[in-house]
Every structure is written in C-alpha cells, then in structure tokens.
Amino acid sequence: MNIVLHEPEIPFNTGAIGRTCVATDTALHLIKPYGFELTDKYLKRAGMDYWSKLSLTEYESYDAFLSRRGDLLSPGGKKPRLWFATTKAEQTYADVKFGPDDYIMFGKESAGIPEEILAPNKDACIRIPMWGDIRSLNLSNAVAVILYEALRQQDFAALEKKGALHRLQWEGERKY
C-alpha cells in the first residue's frame, strides 16, 4: 500500500502517519510544500525511532507526483489505483475494493485535497462517515482508519498474524 499526503501542515500528524506506515509496511509519499521541516522535533517525536525504517518519497508538487506515478490515472481501471480521501465524497471507504499497490491520498489538515484535484476524479473519492456537523477526523486517525480497511480487504497479507505476550504465555499454551 501507499499513503500520499498532499501538503501536510502538522509535523505530529505526519510523524504518527509515518509510524503507522512502518508498522504496516506501507510506503509514504509527501507532496510539498509542507508546513514544517522534515527535521522537526515534533515529527521525530511522533514517529519515534521508526522514522529511519520508513519508505519515504518526496515530490515538489502534485504534478511532479503524477509525472512520476503516471500509471495511477490510466484509463481502464488498471492497477495500482489512486484514491482520494475527502469529506466531500459520496461513497465511503468501505464501498470500494482496494488493491495491494493502491495509493490513498489525504489533503492538508486545514483544507483537504484541492477541489481542482477532486473534481475530475469523483469515482475515486472516498470518505469516512461521520455524525453531525463534524468537519473531519484528525489526519493521522483518518489515515489509520482507511489504511487498515485496505489491509483488511487483503487479509493483512504482509503483516504478522499472531501476537505474543512479552513475559508470560497465553493461558492454556505450552512453552516448548
């Protein structure tokens, strides 16, 4: 999977998203400009010591992203696909089928993805259902919700399937 952040503004969110990406073996793509420096202490604090393990690609602009990832918007529904997470979408993230190499784009915290990007891509726009007049979820939470649904649809293929206790063993299990 691939997560794309279009002009992220808050370092803590980007750091937390980076940590989620490392935990799920997901690549992170950042489109400039940012509202912070990648050396920002808040970014590193949120990402903790995982930041060095992150598969990270940076782009100078959305156009640069598209030119390097030109196959994403190809006609005929070929994979991988580019999805746009926005509160303005008609379909929810649960209404679509994600592929293992798909890209999911999220916009900046203050404004989301620009409508100039969304308008020609209506069928690829997805949203997280919310109650009432709530504008949106925190960006790092929104990424986690949609990313884990995409991974669930793939039966968490590349992720460890069994948990283990650190010091003890589960009741009824034998240690050999």
Helices and strands as residue ranges (DSSP letters): E 2-6, H 11-23, E 27-31, H 41-47, G 48-53, E 56-59, H 62-68, G 70-73, E 82-85, G 93-95, E 103-106, H 115-118, G 119-124, E 125-126, H 139-153
